[in-house]
Amino acid sequence: MTTAPLGTLLTAMVTPMTPDGEIDRDGVAAVVDHLLATGHDGLVVNGTTGESATLTTEESIEVVRLVAEHVAGRAHVVAGAGSNDTAHAVHLAREMAAAGATGLLVVTPYYNKPPQRGLLQHFRTVADATDLPVCLYDIPGRAGVPIETETLIELSTHPRIVAVKDAKADLFAATKVMAATDLAWYSGDDVLVLPHVAQGAVGLIGVTTHLAGREYKALIEAAIAGRRDEAIALNQRLAPIADAVMNTSQGAIMAKAGLVELGVIDHATVRLPLVEGTPEHLDRLRQGLVASGLAGTRS
């Protein structure tokens, strides 16, 4: 059975901000403490949900350093080092390693739509830049191109490319890669964690997990152990909050709003072009928390 080299339950962590849009260092520590207390053995920092697109390079590195120092070896710290510029991704990878990351998340180069040969060279070049294990992030809905099955199989031969965060929503393609490689598979879609784990994924890199870490951990453990009815019941219980976080507005917006609702952070500030949730969206979030049995469940 494939092991979980980066942990089993990971959250693509938000970057807390003050009302004026600056990094909230106390908020960062509070979110880390909350996630560690709710079953996480890994944190993903400087990903999409961390608003990496609107953080400066210096801010991204600083947040990874803050998280790594606060985690102090208690969990994996996987740093986003993706870019649509290979040279910049290499720079990020090296800086994240120096800041204390224990792994790298490298997203498909976005917007410029490289061919698969370009993806092969890009990912190998970034993986060669440090000694850290690399998780590929396959999300064609944002990147514009998928990492094709044959490309993933070829990349699996690189000694430091060890995992995939799958946000492609193609379960059969995932099956084919898992059958042909030793890559550790992580569901990158909160609502597909049960089918992914049922067919061999080792865990979840989630967003709703900000608010329901214990429950997603229990779901993953039940699915891996073959406790079918328990896993199905947990999956159905979590559907309202996953729907509210992932299908209402945008993940970072709703995860921050949820953390405010739970009292973990003080502000739901996001940077433009993101904007805070509307009253209607916040009401749906509160309804989701209640329906999933999560209201008042701060760590």
N, C-alpha and C positions, 0 to 999 in steps of 0.2 A: 504494500500500500504506500502511495506517495505521502511523504511527510509534509508538514506545514512549516517551511523555512522562515517565514516572516510572522508567524503567529496564526491563530485560528480566527479570532474576532478582532478586526481592525476597523477603526473609523477614519474616514477622510475628514480630518478635523477642521472645524472653522477657525478663522483667525479673529479673535475678539478685538473690537475697536472701541475707542472712546467716542463720545458724541461728535467730536470734531474730526473723526476719521483716522486718528493715530492708533498705532498698535497699543492695545491694552495689556500690558505685561502681567498685571495681577489677574486679569481675565484669562490669559493663556494658562497660567498656573492652575486656576480654578477649573478650567475645562479638563486639563490633564488629570487632576486629582479625581474629578467626577468620572472620567472614562476608566481610569485604573480601578476605581471602586465599584464599577459596574461590569466587571468581567473581561475587560480588554487585555490582550497580551501583545497588542501592536497598535501603533498610531501612525497614520499617514499625514504628513505635514507638507504644506505648500502644494497641495493639489488643487483641483478646480474648486472644491468646496471651501478651501482655504483662501479663495480669491487670489490665486497666484497671478492671474492675468492683470490685476491692478496693484499688486505689490511691486515695489522696486526690487531689483536683485539684492540689494543690501538688506532690505526688510525681510525678504524670503530667507536669506541666510541667518539673519538674527532670530527669526521665529524658530527655525530648526535648532539653533543653538540653545535658545531658551527652553524648548521642549526637551532636548537631549539632557540638558543639565538638570531639569526638574524630574525627569523620569529616572535618571541615575541608575540605569541598568535594569529597571523593573519591567520593561517591555521593549519590544522592537520599535525603533524610530525610523520609519521609511520616509525618505524625503523626495518630494517631487522634483525631478531634474529634467523635465521635458521642455522642448522648444521646437519650433519649426526651422531653427538654424542649428545645424549639427555642432558647429564650433561653440555656440552659446550653451548648448546642452552639455558639452564636455566641460566647459567652465563651471556650470552649475554643479555637475556631478562631483568635481574635485572640491569645490567649496563646501558642498553639503557633507562630504566625507570628513573634511577638516572641522566642520561644525559639530560633529558627533553623530551623524546619521549611521545607522547600522544596516541600511538597505536603501535602494533607489527605486522609485516608480518613474518609468519613462514612457510618456504618452506618445502615440503616433504623431509625427509631425503634422500639424494642422494647417489648413487653408491652402497651402501650396500644392497639395495633392501629388506627392511623389509616387512614381511607379514602385512596384514591389522590390525591384533591384535596389532602388534608393533606400527603401525601408531596411533592407538587409544591411546595407553599408552603414546607415545611420545608427541602428541599434547596436551593431557590433562595435562601432567606433566609441559610442558612449560606454558600453560595457567594458571596453578596454581601458577606459580612462581611470578607473579606480579598482580596488580589490573588493568592493562591496557587491553583494548579490543584487541582481536586477530583476524587477517585476515589470514586464511589459504591460502597457495599458491600452487595450483594444477598444476604442469607442468611436466607431465610424460616424455616429450621429453628430458628434462634435468635430471630429478630425477631418471628416470628408472622405476618407478612404479607410477600408478595413485592413487589418493584417490578415492576409489570406492563409488558409489552412496550410498550404505547402510552405509558405514563408515562416509560419510559426514552427513547423516541424524542422525546417532548416536552422532556425535560430536556436532551437533547443540543444544543438550540439555545442554551443558556446558554453564554456565552463561556469560563467558567472550569470548567465540568463537562466533563472531557476523557476520563474513563476509568471503567471498571466492574470491580470485583472480583466475579467471578461464583461464588457458592457455592450456586447454585440447583439445579445438576445437571440443567438442562433445555437440552440441546444445540441443539435446534431453535429454542427461544426465543432463544438467543444468536445463532444464524444470522440470524434475522429482524431483530434489532436491528443487528447488524453490517452487514447489507445495506442498512439504511435510514439509517445514521448514520456519522459519522466517529469515534465513540467508540473509544478504545483498549481492547481486551478483555484482561483478565487472568484466568487460571484461578485461582479461589480454593479449589480442591479438588486436593490433591496427586495423587490417583489419576486425575484427568481431564485432566491437563495435555496429554497427547499428542493426544486428540481435539479439545480446545479449540484448540491451536496449529494442528492440521491444517486447521481450518475458519476460521482467521483471527485467533486471539488472538495478542497480541504478547509474552506472557510469563506468568510465574507469580508469585503472591504466596503463598508456601508456608510450611509448618511443618517438614516432614521435611527441608527445605532447610537447617535448622540443621546437619544431620549429613551431607548429601550435596549440597552446593552445586555442586561441580565437575561431578558427574554430571547433575544437573538442568540445569545450563547447557549441557552437551554435548547432552542430550536436546532441549532447546529449539532449539539451533542446528541440529541434524541435521534436526529436523522442519521448520523454516523453510526450510532449504536443499533439502528434498525428498529427503534421504537416508533413505528409508523403512526399510530393513532395520536401519540403525544406530539409528534412533529407536526402533523396536520392541524391539530387543535391550536398549537402555538402560531402556526402560519396564518390561520384564519383569524385568530385573536389580534395579530399584528397588522392585518390588512387595513383597518381604518386609519391608523397613524402613518403607515407607509404611504397610503393614498394621499393623506393630507400634506405630508412633507414633500413627496416626490411628484405629485400630479396637480398641485395647486398653483404654485408660482415658480420657484427655483430652489434648489436644495439648500444652498448657503443661506438664503433669506429665511426659509422656514426652519432650518435647524437652529439658527441664532434665535429666532422668535421662540422656539420651543425651549431652548436653554434659559431664556428670560422667564418663561412661564414656570419652569421648574426651580427658578431662583439660583441657577448656577452662575450666570453672568448678569450684569446690570443693564446692558444696552444691546440692542439688536442692530447696531449700525453696520451698514454695508457701504461699499464705495460704488459710485456711478461707473458703469451704467446700471448696476443693480440698485434697487430701491427697496425700502422696508415693506413688509406685507400690508395689505389693505385690511380694514376692519373685517371685511367678509372672509378673507383668507385666514386671519387670526381666529375668527370664530370657528371656522372649519378645523383649524389646528386644535383648538381647545376641545371641540367635539371628538376629534380623533384620539386625543389623550384620554378622555373619559371612556370612550368606547373600547379602547385597548387596555384599560385598567392601569393607566400610567400617571394620571393626575396626582400631583403631590409626591412623586417618587424620586425626588432628588437624592443623590448618594449620601 
